[in-house]
Amino acid sequence: MSALRGSSFAALEFRNFRYLWAGQALSLVGTLMQSATVFWHVASLAAPGEKELALGLVGLVKVVPIVVFALVGGVLADALDRRRLMLWMQIVMAMSALLLAWHTLSGRVELWPIYALTAINSAAAAFEGPARQSLIPALVPRHVLPNAIGLNTIAFQLAAVSGPALAGPVLGFWGPGWVYLLNSASFLAAIVAVIALRDLPPHAPESVAQLRPSAAWEGLRFVFGSPLIRSTMLIDFFATFFSSAMALLPIFTQDILEMGPNAYGWLYAAPALGAALTSLVLVRIEPRIVRRGQVLLWAVAGYGLATIVFGLSHDYWLMFLCLALTGVADTVSMVIRNVLRQLSTPDHLRGRMTGVNMIFFLGGPQLGELEACTLAHFVGASASVVVGGVASLCSTAWIAKSTPELRAYRRE
């Protein structure tokens, strides 16, 4: 592994990070297969004229558990054994996917079990996410942390390409139940990886004291007391809230393009394809980006512009290109945001910072799906997406103007 030192894969030199990275990479493929499938499945079962609202409810049942449990998950991640917390939540997510597969393969067509099991999966993720992300700095030295974050981004984006791309043919040949079954099986890789972690640094000596009602408030006070961290969370929330078009992809594919699940799978994967290619470049050049704040702001603006063009288009390949460009822009922004937050947060607050961030990072797009689908029900899918892209640009300009610390943020 010494050959990896100083390379684009330097973090993989460290055993614990290597195991966790590989297990998560495999598990994420199944997770992203299921994420794409749930929208297609719900759109296929919804009554005529109710498709938009049915899809919007998927976003609602995803976001409510995040808002309710993410702060609690952050407190627990700072107070308890992060590895054990991750393990139990991975098991819960595997079981929820298995129950979803059973429900579908048994021929049931009710929507409420899909919503309920999606909510359970989201709740488990609200506990698992802070534990996993706050564990990363303990697996690699500080100077390798940006590389580890970049590699995690690559793993996510590659899974976000391959997951929906694989979901398309599986949906076409065998149906959604098999996608859910494959996702349940994929959690075995993550579970084995967590069990294999060894010799972790001591953590949470004040764990009993940290399990107090004020602990969550301490995390909120830290986040909102830091202009840089606060502004990166706000800019991410508003951009994804207004420009969330993914929930409407079944409508664009089925009703506007009049195409099938394979085309849908690749459209769903397009942002991740652009993001994966960008991640491969960023893992090398990110340490050389000096004006990080300005690069972040321009990336978010590009995200909004690509969303507007997507909403105006009725051509498959132009839609694909625009979605890929949203992935490019989002990845540049995400890597800079994550490096800034991890380097600016003390270890005893990382779980709570991550819990707050989950509300913004995941709550934005999930609430955005509800907003976009509700608006689409009244004005149409294309108009909904265009309006969201314009609103994203306006919110980015407002945050840039009101936060000079972000505009001036530079590499350490």
N, C-alpha and C positions, 0 to 999 in steps of 0.2 A: 504493500500500500504506500510505501514511501514515494513511489513515482507520482502519486497524486498530489504531493505537497506542492503548493504554489500553483496548482493547475485550476481549471474551472470546476474540478470535482474534489477540491481539497477537503471538504467536510466529510466526504465518504471514507477518508483515512481513519476516522474514529468509529470504532466498532458499534457502539450503541446507536449513534446517529445513522450509520449504514443499515443496521437492522430495522430501525423504526422507519426510515425512509423507504426501504424496499417493501416492507409490509403495508405501509400506508399507500404506496403507489399502486400496488395490486388491488387493495381494497377500494381505492377511489374509482377504479374502472367500473366496478359493480355499482357503486353509489351514483356515479354520473349516468350510467345506463338507466337506473331506476328513476332519477330525477327527470330525464327526458320522457320516459315511458309514462309516468303518472299523468302528465299533461295530455298526451295522446289518448291514453286510456279514458280519462274523464271526458275529453271532447267527444270520444266515440260513444260514450254511454249517455251523455246529456241529451235532454229533449230538444227538439228543434226550437230555435229562438232563445234558448237559455244557455247556449254554449259559452258565451262570454262570462256570464255570471258564475257558471259552474267552474270555469278555469280560475276566475278571481278568488273563489273560495279556497282553492289550493294554496294560493299565496297567503290567505288569511290564517289557515290552520298551520302553516309553517311559521308565521311570524309571531303568533300569540305565545307559543311556548318559549320562543327566544326572548321576548320581552319579559315574560314572567320569570324565567329560570336562569338567564345568562348571568345576571349579577350574583345570584346564589351560587352558580357554578364557578364564578370567579373567586368568590370567598372560599369555597371548598378547595379549589385548586391551590390557593395560598396556604390553607390550613391543614390539608390532609396529604396522604401519600398520592402524588399525582399519577404514578404508574398504576396503582390499584384502581383509582377512579377511572382512568382510561379503560382499563380492562373490563370493568363491569358495564360501562356504557357501550363498549363495542359489542358485548354480549346482548344487551338490550336491543341495539340496532339490528343485529343479526336475527333475533327472534321476531322483531316487527316485520322485517322483510319476508321471513318464512311464513308468518301468518297472512301477509298480503298475497303471497304466492298461493297458499291454500285457498283463500277466499276466491281468487280469480280462477284457478284451475278447477275448482268445484262447480264452476258455471254460474256463480252468483253475479248479479248485475247492479246491486244496490251501491250507491255512491258513498253512503255514510261510513262504512268500514274503511274505505280508501282514505277518506278524510281523517278518521280517527287514528289509523295506523301511521299516516303521514305525520300527524301531530305528535304521536309518541316518538317517532324517529327524530323529529325536530327537537323535542325536549331532551332526549338523550344527547344529541349533538351539542345542546347548550351547556351541558355539563362536561362533555368530552373535549370540546374545542379549547376552553381555557386551560385545562390540564395539559393537553398535548402541546399547545403553543408556548406555554410558560415553561415546559420541560426542555424545549430545544436549547436555550442558552446553557443548560447544565450538561449538554451532551458534547459541546464543542468549545474551544477557547474563544474568548471575546473577539479576537482579530479574524476568526474564521466564521463568525456569526453571519455577516452579510452573504457569504458564500452558501451557508446552510439555508438561509431564507430564500436565496435564489434557486437552489436545488429543490426546495419544497414547492416553489412556484412552478418549476419545470414539471415536477411530478404531477401536480394538480392539473396543469394545462394539457399535458399529454393524455392524462386520464379523461379530461373533458373533451378531447378530440376522439379518442378511441372508444369511450363509453357510449356516447350517442351514436357514433358511426356503427358500432356493433349492435346497438339497440334496434336500429332500423331493420336489418335483415332478420333478427330474432323476432321482432314484432310481426314482420311480414310472413314468416314461415310458421312460427309456433305460438305467437300471441304474447300479451304482456305478462301472463303468469310465469313463463319461463325466464323472463328478465328478472322478475322479483326473486325467483329461486336462485339464479346465478349471483345476484347481489348478496343474498344471504350466505352463500358459500364463500364469496370473496372476503367476508369478514374474518375467515379463518386465518388468512395471511396477516392481518393486523393484530389479531389476538396472539398468534404465535410470536410475532415480533415484540409485542409488549412483554410477554412472559420471558423472552430471551434477554431483556435488558439486565445488565449487571453493573455492580460497583458504582451506583449513582451517588453523587455528592449528597451529604446530609441536607435535609430540607425541613423547614417549618418547625424550628425548636419551640416556637410560641403558638403551636397549633391550637391548644385549648383556648388561649386568650383570644385568638383570631376569630373563633366561632362566636361572635357577639353581634348584636344587631347593628352596631355602629361600624362594623368592618366594611360593609357595602358602601356606606356613606364615605368612609375614608378613601375608597377607590374612586368614587365619583368626584370627591373634592380634588384628588390628585389630577385626574384627567381634565376637569374643567378649569383647574388652576394653571394648566400649562397651555399657553396659546398655540404652540406648535401642534401638540397632540390633539387638542380640541378642534383646531381648524382642519386637520387631516381627516378626522372622523366626520365632521360636518360636511366637508366637500364630497366625501365618499357617499354619505347618506343621501344628500340631495341629488347628486348625479345619477345614482342608481335608482332612486325613488322616481324621478321624472323620466328617465330614459330606459326603464325596464320593459323590453319588448319580447322577452323570451316566452312568457306565458301565452302570447298571442300567436306564436309560430304555428300551432296547429291550424288556426284560422287562415293565416297567410298561405299555408301549404295546401290545405284542403279546399278552401273557398276562393282564394284569389289566384293562386297558381294552378289549382286543380291537379295536384300531384299526390303521391303516396308516401308511405312511411320511410322508404329509403331516402327520398329527397328531404323529408323532414329531419331525419337523423343527421344528415350532412349539414343542413342549415343550423341545427341546434349545436353542432360541433364547430361551426365556422369561427365563432369568437375564440374558442379554445385553440383552434389551429393557428390563428394569428398570434394568440398569446404565447403558445408553445415556441413558435419560431422567435418571437421577441425575447422570451426567457433565455433561450440559448445564446443570444447576443448579449443580453444584459448581465448574465453571470460573469462575463468577461469585462464589460466596459463600465458596469455600475460603480466600481471603486474610483473610476476616473471622472465621473460626473461631478462637477464642482457646484454649479448653481442648481442645486437639487429642488429648491422651492419653485423656481420658475419652470423647470422641466416638468414638475408635477402638475402645475397649473395649466400649461399648454397641453399636456396629455389629456387632462379631464375635458378641456375645451374640444379637443379632437374627438373624444368619445361622444359628446353631444352632437357635433356636426355629422359624424357618420350615422348616428341614429336618425337624424332628420332625413338624410338621403335615402336610408333604408325605407322609411315610412312612405316616401314619395315614389319609390320604385315599384314596378310590377314585373320586373325581369329577374329570373332566378339567379343568374350569375352576378348581377349588380347587387342583389340582396346579399348573396354569399360574400362578396367583397366587402360590403359595408359592415356586415357582422364581424368579419375577420378583422377589420380595422378597429372596431370597438374593442376587440380582444387585445390588439396591439397597444392601444391607448391605455386600457385598464391595467395591463401588466406593468407598463412603465410607472404608472401612478402607484400601483399596489406595492411593488418592490421598494420604492422610495419611502412610502408610508410605513411599511413594516420595519425597515431598518431604523428609521427615525424613532419609532415607538419603542422598539426593543432596547436601543442604545440609551434612550432617555428615561427608562423606567427601572427602578431598583427591583431586585429579585423578589423581595417580600410583597411587592405590589403587582407583579406581572400577571398573576391570575386574575386579579380584579380589573386591571387595565384591559386584559383580553376579554373579560366578560362584558365590560362596557363597550368595547370595540365590536363585539359580536352583535350587540343591539343595533349599532350603526351599519356594520359591514353586511350582516345578513338581514337585518330588519328593513334596510333601505330597499333592496331589490324585491323582498317578499311583499312589503306594503305597496311597492311600485307595481307589482303584478296585479294586486287587487285594484289599485287606482286605474291602471291602464285598461284592465278588462271592464271595469265599471264604465269608464268613459267610452270605451269602444262599443258598449251596448247601446249608447245613445248617438254617437257621432261616427261610428265605424272604426275599424282597426287601424287603417292608414292614418286618419286624422288624429287618433289618439297618440300614435307613436310620434308624429311630427310635433304636436303640441308639447309632448314630454321632452323632446330634444331641445326645443326652444327654451323651455323652462330650466333645463339643465344648464344651458349656457348662461342664462341670467343669474342663477344661483352661484355658479362658479365665479362670475365677475364680481358679485357682491362679496363673497368670502375673500377673494383676492384683494379687493379694495379695503376691506375692514380689518385685515390681518397682515400688517407689514412684516411681522416676524416670519410668516410663511414665504412671502415674496423674497425676503432676504436670506432665507435658510440656505446654507452652503455646507459642503462636505467638511467633516471635522479635520 
